[in-house]
Amino acid sequence: LNSQIGKMGSWHSFPITQAGIVSNRKGTKFVNGRTVWICCIGESVSSLDLDLITLNINTYSARSNHGLLINVEAIVQLKVDFFAEIGEKTILNERGLLLASQHFLGHSNQQIGEKVKLTLESVQANTLSLFSLLEIYQKKEVLTAIHDSMNREMKILGLKLVSYSIIDINDDGGFLMIFGKPGISKVKKEAAQGKSRNESMLKISKSKIDVIIFRFGKQKSSTVRAHTKLH
């Protein structure tokens, strides 16, 4: 009996870190976190890893919208887009799984990462070219724009961007270092202005004292002359 059952099919278990793709003449179904019976006649089974993929995405000599060359080092985390939220329910995202299986079936996470890395580097470079050097230094708008652009590209492949973080930005000209010292520049400027105002006030005060001394001396001289005439 067991040998007959073995000829008919077998049980396949898929942990929550793996999606099972079962295909037969009726179509394709996806399973996750459970065990299913696969008939040996007319059915095939394969799987996709659902673990997080971490990549270093480095772009060198990307041009800002003013033509300055920027170097950016970033870390990206992505995974197969296998869950979808409908209201308060979370269900398997069959469209995402279907797209991912078309592009990456039988690939390990490392192989998937190698395939998409060039695309992510290109998206990063192209998005940087839309921003000025100051906007790139301030990061906030740039982070959002690159994240959204990468996520759109990955969704086409059945993947989802989980996080995007810039770990270093620099340029060969050192302009970003200048933007990094606005507080110091402001303090120095205010200090110089304060010193200038103090010197001006000192000059004004000294002039006033000179005038007072002059007037007092003139008045004293007149008093002396008047006193001499009386005698």
C-alpha positions in Angstrom: 0.0 0.0 0.0 2.8 2.4 0.9 4.6 1.7 -2.4 1.3 2.4 -4.2 0.9 5.7 -2.4 4.5 6.6 -3.2 3.8 6.1 -6.8 0.7 8.3 -6.7 2.5 11.3 -5.1 4.1 12.7 -2.0 3.7 15.3 0.8 5.7 18.5 0.6 6.2 20.9 3.5 6.8 24.6 3.0 7.9 26.7 6.1 6.9 30.4 6.5 10.2 31.4 4.9 9.4 29.6 1.7 6.6 29.7 -0.9 5.5 26.6 -2.7 4.4 26.9 -6.3 2.2 24.0 -7.4 1.3 23.7 -11.0 -1.2 21.4 -12.8 -3.6 21.5 -15.8 -6.0 23.6 -13.8 -3.4 26.4 -13.1 -1.0 27.4 -10.5 -1.5 27.7 -6.7 0.8 29.0 -4.0 1.2 27.6 -0.5 3.1 28.9 2.5 3.5 27.6 6.0 1.8 24.2 5.5 2.1 20.8 4.0 0.4 19.8 0.8 0.0 16.6 -1.2 1.5 16.6 -4.7 0.3 14.1 -7.2 3.0 12.6 -9.3 0.8 12.6 -12.4 0.1 16.0 -13.9 1.5 18.1 -11.0 4.8 19.8 -10.5 6.2 21.7 -7.5 8.9 24.3 -6.9 9.7 26.9 -4.3 10.8 30.5 -3.7 12.9 31.7 -0.8 11.1 34.5 1.2 14.0 35.5 3.4 15.2 39.1 3.5 17.9 40.0 0.9 20.4 42.6 1.9 22.5 44.4 -0.7 25.2 47.1 -0.8 24.2 49.5 -3.5 27.2 51.8 -4.3 27.1 54.5 -7.0 30.3 56.3 -7.9 30.6 59.5 -10.0 26.9 60.0 -10.4 26.0 63.5 -11.6 23.8 65.9 -9.7 21.5 68.1 -11.7 24.3 70.7 -11.7 26.8 68.2 -13.1 28.8 67.7 -10.0 30.1 64.1 -9.4 28.6 62.4 -6.3 29.6 59.1 -4.6 26.8 57.3 -2.7 27.0 54.1 -0.6 23.7 52.6 0.5 22.2 49.5 1.9 19.0 48.0 0.5 16.8 45.3 2.0 14.2 43.5 -0.2 12.2 40.4 -0.4 9.6 38.6 -2.5 6.3 40.5 -2.4 4.3 37.5 -1.1 1.8 39.2 1.3 -1.0 41.6 0.5 -3.2 43.5 2.9 -6.9 43.7 2.2 -8.6 45.7 5.0 -7.5 44.1 8.2 -6.7 40.7 6.5 -3.3 39.6 5.3 -3.3 37.2 2.4 -0.8 35.7 0.0 -0.1 38.1 -2.8 -0.5 35.7 -5.8 0.4 38.4 -8.4 3.7 39.2 -6.6 4.5 35.5 -6.3 3.6 34.8 -9.9 5.9 37.6 -11.1 8.7 36.5 -8.8 8.4 32.9 -9.9 8.6 33.9 -13.6 11.8 35.8 -13.0 13.5 33.9 -10.1 12.2 30.4 -9.9 14.9 28.0 -8.7 17.2 30.9 -7.7 18.7 31.4 -4.3 18.5 34.7 -2.5 22.1 35.4 -3.4 21.4 34.8 -7.1 18.3 37.0 -6.9 20.4 39.8 -5.3 23.0 39.5 -8.0 20.3 39.8 -10.7 18.7 43.0 -9.4 21.8 44.8 -8.1 22.6 46.4 -11.4 19.0 47.7 -11.7 19.1 49.2 -8.2 22.4 50.9 -8.9 21.1 52.4 -12.1 17.9 53.7 -10.4 20.0 55.2 -7.6 22.3 57.0 -10.1 19.4 58.3 -12.3 17.4 59.6 -9.3 20.5 61.4 -7.9 20.7 63.3 -11.2 17.3 65.0 -10.5 18.6 66.8 -7.4 21.0 69.6 -6.5 24.0 69.1 -4.3 22.3 70.8 -1.3 19.2 68.6 -1.7 21.4 65.5 -1.8 23.2 66.7 1.4 19.9 67.2 3.2 18.9 63.6 2.2 15.2 63.6 3.1 13.7 64.2 -0.3 16.4 62.1 -2.0 15.8 59.1 0.3 12.1 59.1 -0.4 12.6 59.5 -4.2 15.2 56.7 -4.5 13.1 54.4 -2.2 9.9 55.0 -4.3 11.7 54.6 -7.6 13.4 51.4 -6.5 10.2 49.9 -5.1 8.4 50.6 -8.4 11.1 48.7 -10.3 11.2 45.8 -7.9 7.4 45.4 -8.0 7.6 44.7 -11.7 9.8 41.7 -10.8 7.6 40.5 -7.9 9.9 41.9 -5.2 9.3 44.5 -2.5 11.7 47.1 -1.1 11.7 46.8 2.7 14.3 49.5 3.5 16.7 51.9 1.9 19.5 53.7 3.9 22.3 55.9 2.7 25.4 55.2 4.8 27.8 57.7 3.1 27.7 60.6 0.6 30.7 62.4 -0.6 32.1 64.2 -3.7 35.6 64.6 -5.1 35.3 68.4 -4.9 34.6 68.6 -1.2 31.5 70.7 -1.6 29.5 68.5 0.7 31.9 69.2 3.5 31.1 72.9 3.0 27.4 72.1 3.4 28.3 70.2 6.5 29.6 73.3 8.3 26.7 75.8 8.0 26.5 76.2 11.8 30.2 77.0 12.1 30.0 79.5 9.2 27.0 81.1 10.8 28.7 81.5 14.2 31.8 82.9 12.6 29.8 85.4 10.6 27.8 86.5 13.6 31.0 86.8 15.6 32.5 89.0 12.9 29.4 91.1 12.7 29.4 91.5 16.5 33.0 92.5 16.6 32.4 95.1 13.8 29.4 96.5 15.7 31.4 96.7 18.9 34.3 98.5 17.1 31.8 100.9 15.6 30.2 101.6 19.0 33.6 102.1 20.4 34.5 104.6 17.7 31.2 106.5 18.2 31.8 106.6 22.0 35.3 107.8 21.6 34.2 110.5 19.2 31.5 111.6 21.7 34.2 111.7 24.5 36.5 113.7 22.2 33.7 116.2 21.5 32.8 116.5 25.2 36.5 117.1 26.1 36.8 119.6 23.3 33.7 121.5 24.5 34.7 121.3 28.1 38.2 122.6 27.3 36.8 125.4 25.2 34.4 126.3 27.9 37.2 126.3 30.5 39.4 128.4 28.3 36.6 131.0 28.0 36.1 131.1 31.7 39.8 131.7 32.3 39.9 134.6 29.8 36.9 136.2 31.4 38.4 135.8 34.9 41.6 137.5 33.7 39.8 140.5 32.2 38.0 141.2 35.5 41.2 141.4 37.3 
